[in-house]
Amino acid sequence: MYAITIPEPGGPDALVWSEVPDPVPGEGEVLVEVAATAVNRADLMQRQGFYDPPPGASPYPGLECSGRIAALGPGVSGWAVGDEVCALLAGGGYAEKVAVPAGQLLPVPDGLDVVTAAALPEVTATVWSNVFMLAHLRPGETLLVHGGGSGIGTMAVQLAKAVGARVAVTAGSREKLERCRELGADILVDYREQDFVEEIHKVTGGAGADVVLDIMGAKYLNRNVDVLAVNGRLAIIGLQGGRKAELDLGKLLTKRAAVMATALRSRPLAEKAAILAAVREHVWPLVSGGRVRPVVDRTMPLRDAAQAHRVVEDSSHVGKVLLTTG
């Protein structure tokens, strides 16, 4: 088969289309013939040499895919060759085939084609595990989503609205904010021109946000705590703004607030399987019913992965950028 490899870390041109051995599904795994994968910022970090795959994972980038089951490994039940699926991966999505633990498979939702389904696993698992399983967003509460125009952001807006929450987003252009509005966002903040703490407090009558989903890390840490409501929860899922910052713990004590940080890729298989089971139970009916949809900015051939990485690095997209093998 062919896959995108990274012989040496570097810029987008470090991604090389190469012939590599076919993977063989092990105990509890299935072999998926990949129809599409998606570009995530973790892939960019791996290409640059900053985010190695977990031990035992495929060395190729790609944290999600969609396709058809080509073979079943020993001990797999509940799936059949030919089933259309999408999958959460620890790596290997940028390839024509990938071996996947059966617990990380999801069926392609009704009403969605197999290529578009590649945009779902990472964003739904990330949003559901952080916003709902960890931060316990409830109906009537306010969620602040940083990077509302991203794949994570566009999914977080839709899921939060589907459960009856009020949603605020930050983004860096009016176009992205307008797309967020179309998805249901109630409060729009242009972070280039507005202070999100002031804007959220203004709209909420000084109460603040009950839950904040943050991709920036250190750069936003103190302002995220400032914007939290009493009993607020800050879920950090990215470090685009740095790793280290000082924090006034007195603010947390006064607000009885919590700061949480998680990563998905390195979790044990059982935890990933539990998250995917929750996604299938709670999110898949919303997708099949048309209330929630992945936002796909563009679809490109897998051979053009370097150009797709440039698009994501420039942040010129809204939603997901997909790569297809066909």
C-alpha positions in Angstrom: 0.0 0.0 0.0 0.9 3.7 -0.1 1.1 6.1 2.8 2.3 9.5 3.7 5.6 9.1 5.6 7.8 11.6 7.4 11.4 10.6 6.8 12.7 13.7 8.5 10.7 16.3 10.5 10.2 19.6 8.9 7.8 21.8 6.9 4.9 20.5 4.8 7.3 19.2 2.1 8.6 16.7 4.8 5.4 14.6 4.0 6.4 12.0 1.4 4.1 9.6 -0.5 5.8 6.2 -0.1 5.1 2.5 -0.7 5.0 0.8 2.7 4.0 -2.7 4.0 0.3 -3.4 4.5 -0.7 -3.5 8.2 -1.9 -6.7 9.7 -4.8 -6.6 12.2 -3.9 -8.1 15.6 -6.0 -9.4 18.4 -9.2 -7.3 18.7 -8.4 -5.2 15.6 -9.9 -4.8 12.2 -8.2 -3.7 8.9 -9.9 -0.7 7.4 -9.5 0.2 3.7 -9.3 4.0 4.0 -11.6 6.2 2.0 -10.7 9.4 3.7 -8.8 10.9 6.6 -8.7 14.4 8.1 -6.0 16.9 8.9 -5.7 17.8 12.6 -3.2 20.1 14.3 -1.7 17.1 16.0 -0.6 15.9 12.5 1.2 19.2 11.9 3.0 18.8 15.3 4.0 15.2 14.4 5.4 16.4 11.0 7.5 19.0 12.8 8.9 16.4 15.2 7.0 17.6 18.3 4.4 14.9 18.8 5.5 11.3 18.3 2.9 8.6 18.1 2.3 6.5 21.3 4.3 3.3 21.6 3.0 0.6 19.2 1.0 3.0 17.1 1.4 3.5 13.4 4.3 5.9 12.5 2.2 7.6 9.8 0.1 10.7 10.7 -3.7 10.7 10.8 -5.8 10.5 13.9 -9.1 9.5 12.3 -10.4 7.9 9.1 -13.4 6.5 7.3 -13.6 3.5 5.0 -14.7 -0.1 4.7 -13.6 -3.1 6.8 -11.3 -5.3 4.7 -10.5 -8.0 7.3 -11.2 -8.9 10.9 -8.4 -9.8 13.4 -8.8 -12.6 16.0 -11.4 -12.1 18.7 -13.4 -9.4 16.8 -17.2 -9.7 16.9 -20.0 -7.3 16.0 -18.4 -6.2 12.7 -18.2 -7.7 9.2 -16.1 -7.3 6.2 -17.6 -4.6 4.0 -19.1 -2.6 6.8 -18.7 1.2 6.3 -17.1 2.7 9.3 -15.2 5.6 10.7 -12.5 5.3 13.4 -10.5 7.1 16.0 -6.8 6.4 15.6 -3.6 6.8 17.5 -2.0 7.2 14.0 -2.0 5.8 10.5 -4.9 7.5 8.9 -2.7 9.0 6.1 -2.6 5.6 4.4 -4.6 3.3 2.1 -5.1 0.8 4.9 -4.9 1.0 8.7 -5.4 -1.5 11.6 -7.8 -0.2 14.2 -8.9 -1.6 17.7 -12.5 -2.6 17.3 -13.5 -0.4 20.3 -12.5 2.7 18.3 -14.8 2.0 15.4 -18.1 3.7 14.7 -20.6 3.0 11.9 -21.0 5.6 9.3 -24.1 7.5 10.5 -27.3 7.2 8.5 -27.6 10.0 5.9 -23.8 10.6 5.7 -21.5 9.4 3.0 -18.4 7.5 3.9 -15.9 10.2 2.9 -17.6 12.9 5.0 -17.7 10.6 8.0 -13.9 11.0 8.2 -14.6 14.4 9.7 -16.4 13.0 12.8 -14.4 10.7 15.1 -11.8 13.1 16.5 -14.0 16.1 16.9 -17.0 14.2 18.4 -14.8 12.3 20.8 -12.9 15.4 21.9 -16.0 17.6 22.4 -18.2 14.9 24.0 -15.4 13.7 26.4 -14.4 17.2 27.5 -17.5 19.4 27.4 -20.0 16.8 28.5 -18.3 13.8 30.2 -15.6 16.0 32.0 -17.1 19.5 32.3 -20.7 18.4 32.5 -22.2 21.2 30.5 -25.9 21.4 31.3 -29.0 22.9 29.5 -29.2 26.6 30.1 -25.5 27.0 30.9 -23.1 29.1 28.8 -20.3 27.5 26.9 -17.4 29.6 25.6 -15.5 27.9 22.7 -12.2 29.3 21.6 -11.5 28.8 17.9 -15.1 28.5 17.0 -14.3 28.1 13.3 -12.2 25.0 13.7 -13.3 21.4 13.4 -13.6 21.1 17.2 -15.3 24.5 17.4 -17.9 23.9 14.8 -18.8 20.6 16.4 -18.8 22.1 20.0 -21.3 24.8 18.9 -23.7 22.3 17.4 -23.6 19.8 20.3 -24.0 22.4 22.9 -27.0 23.9 21.2 -28.5 20.5 20.7 -28.5 20.0 24.5 -30.0 23.5 25.2 -26.9 25.5 26.2 -26.0 29.1 25.2 -22.9 29.3 23.1 -20.2 32.0 22.8 -17.3 31.7 20.3 -14.1 33.5 19.6 -12.7 33.6 16.1 -10.4 35.8 14.1 -12.6 36.9 11.2 -16.1 38.0 10.5 -16.5 35.2 8.0 -15.7 32.6 10.6 -17.9 34.2 13.2 -20.8 34.3 10.7 -20.4 30.6 10.0 -20.5 30.0 13.8 -23.7 32.0 13.9 -25.2 29.8 11.2 -24.4 26.8 13.3 -26.2 28.3 16.3 -23.7 30.4 18.2 -25.4 33.1 20.3 -22.4 35.3 21.2 -19.7 36.2 18.7 -16.3 37.6 19.7 -13.6 38.7 17.2 -10.5 38.1 19.3 -8.5 40.5 17.1 -10.7 43.4 18.0 -12.6 42.5 21.2 -11.7 41.3 24.7 -13.6 38.1 25.2 -13.7 38.5 29.0 -15.5 41.9 28.7 -17.8 40.7 26.0 -18.9 37.5 27.8 -19.5 39.4 31.1 -21.4 42.1 29.2 -23.8 39.6 27.6 -24.2 37.4 30.7 -24.8 40.3 33.1 -21.5 39.7 34.8 -22.1 36.0 35.4 -19.5 34.7 33.0 -19.2 31.3 31.2 -20.0 28.1 33.0 -17.7 26.0 30.7 -14.8 27.1 28.6 -13.3 24.9 25.9 -9.8 26.2 25.3 -7.2 25.4 22.6 -4.7 28.1 23.6 -3.3 27.0 26.9 -0.9 29.4 28.6 -1.7 32.6 26.6 -5.4 32.5 27.7 -5.1 30.8 31.1 -5.6 33.8 33.3 -8.3 35.4 31.2 -10.1 32.1 30.9 -10.2 32.0 34.7 -11.4 35.6 34.8 -14.3 34.7 32.4 -15.5 31.7 34.4 -18.7 31.9 36.3 -19.0 30.7 39.9 -18.6 26.9 39.8 -17.2 27.3 36.3 -15.1 24.6 34.5 -12.1 25.3 32.2 -11.2 22.4 29.9 -7.9 22.8 28.1 -7.4 20.6 25.0 -4.6 22.5 23.2 -1.4 24.5 23.8 -1.3 26.8 20.7 -0.6 29.7 23.1 2.2 28.0 25.1 2.7 25.5 27.9 3.5 27.6 31.0 1.8 30.4 32.8 1.3 31.7 36.4 -2.2 31.3 37.9 -3.7 33.1 40.8 -5.2 30.2 42.7 -7.2 32.7 44.8 -9.4 33.3 41.8 -10.2 29.6 41.6 -11.0 29.4 45.3 -13.3 32.5 45.1 -15.2 31.1 42.2 -15.1 27.4 43.3 -13.9 26.8 39.8 -11.9 24.0 38.2 -9.2 23.8 35.6 -8.8 20.5 33.7 -6.5 19.5 30.8 -6.8 16.3 28.7 -5.3 14.6 25.7 -7.1 12.0 23.6 -4.4 10.3 21.6 -2.4 8.8 24.5 -5.4 7.4 26.5 -5.6 3.7 27.2 -7.7 1.7 24.7 -10.4 1.1 27.3 -10.9 4.8 27.9 -11.1 5.5 24.2 -13.6 2.7 23.7 -15.7 4.2 26.5 -15.7 7.6 24.9 -16.6 6.2 21.5 -19.5 4.2 23.1 -20.8 7.4 24.6 -20.4 9.2 21.3 -22.4 6.5 19.5 -25.1 6.7 22.2 -25.5 10.4 22.4 -24.1 12.0 19.3 -24.8 9.6 16.5 -28.6 10.0 16.8 -28.1 13.8 16.4 -26.0 13.3 13.3 -28.4 10.7 11.8 -31.3 13.0 12.5 -29.7 15.9 10.8 -29.4 18.1 13.9 -25.6 17.9 13.9 -23.3 17.8 10.9 -19.6 17.8 10.3 -18.4 21.0 8.7 -16.0 20.2 5.8 -14.1 23.1 4.3 -12.5 21.2 1.4 -11.5 17.7 0.3 -8.1 17.0 -1.3 -6.3 13.9 -2.5 -4.1 12.2 0.1 -1.1 12.7 -2.2 -1.6 16.5 -1.6 -1.2 16.2 2.1 1.5 18.9 2.1 -0.8 21.5 0.6 -3.5 20.5 3.0 -1.1 21.1 5.9 -0.4 24.6 4.5 -4.1 25.3 4.5 -4.5 24.3 8.2 -1.4 26.1 9.2 -2.7 29.3 7.7 -6.0 28.9 9.5 -7.8 29.9 6.4 -10.3 27.1 6.7 -13.6 26.6 8.5 -14.3 23.2 9.9 -12.3 20.2 8.6 -9.9 19.6 5.7 -10.3 16.0 4.4 -7.9 13.9 2.4 -9.2 11.1 0.2 -7.5 8.0 -1.1 -9.7 7.6 -4.2 
